[in-house]
Amino acid sequence: MRIETTADATAFRAAAGPLLAEDPLRHTVIGTAAAAGAAPGRPGPLFLTVRADDGTVVGVAMHTPGYHAYLGAMPSVAIGPVAEAVLAAVPDNDGVEGAAEDALAFARHWVGVCGGGYRLERRLRLYRLGAPRRPVGVPGAPRRAGPADVALCAEWLAAFRTEVGMSGPLPDRAELAARIGSGRWWLWEHDGERVALVAHQAPTDGWSRIAPVYTPPHARGHGYAAALTAHVSVLLAERGSGVCLFTDLDDPVPNRIYPRVGYLPVRDFATYVFD
């Protein structure tokens, strides 16, 4: 077994594409990052592949500057070597995210090598869309975000990431404007007021991931985000894409709402940070 690293997203997809496609839901974050490449003016992710003795790719991981290490599928015996490869390449890496059991094993190995401790930062659940169900009776209507919404979307994106405890740099206004211009950012309006935001990633290996989902505090409790999520989910499904999203397991609201609009649980993930 050997670990290879590359910053070339195209080369990574050429090598790891079959493994990513075997379980595109588990690999939605890594697959999206590899398909998107680096944002203009920013360093891109470092991708890691685990190769068996016969050269077959049997595991993947990545590290994006400003974020924690991120684990894809891999044999359990590879977790320690992957942790050491991340340490060699990114010695200031400060955490790990992945399937719950793998992230814990990585964290234990990391502190065993580096010392210090680790703590659980977030527990996440990955959902996939089953049979979509639109809520009824929610006042207002959806529309795509446009250039006039960039400032508000930037404000809400920052608020969303603060609330859920996400690390990493925010996109600058030009980058966010480009994302909005792609047509993948949506708003719910009621009585002329923008009251909820939902965006989705470009499809990768047949799946689109919804994120972020945000309602400002004063507009919560009316079903706006649920209705908008359902609307966007139906549109994506009608185009032939699978749809998925993550929730914070410690927040009961989304874990109650998303099953009501047709989402089914897939797998639990966890984020650990190092002290």
Buried (B, 14 or more C-beta within 10 A) or exposed (E): EEBBBBBEBEBBBEBBBEBBBEBBBBBBBBBBBBBBBBBEEEEBBBBBBBBEEEEEBBBBBBBBBEBBBBBBBBEEEBBBBBBBBBBEBBEEBBBBBBBBEBBBBBBBBBBEEEEEEBEEBBBBBBBBBEEBBBBEEBEBEBBBBBEEBBEBBBEBBEBBBEEBEBBEEEBBEEBBBBBBBEEBBBBBBBEEEBBBBBBBBEBBBEBBBBBBBBBBEEBEEBBBBBBBBBBBBBBBBEEEBBBBBBBBBEEEBBBEBBBEBBBEEBBEBBBBBBE
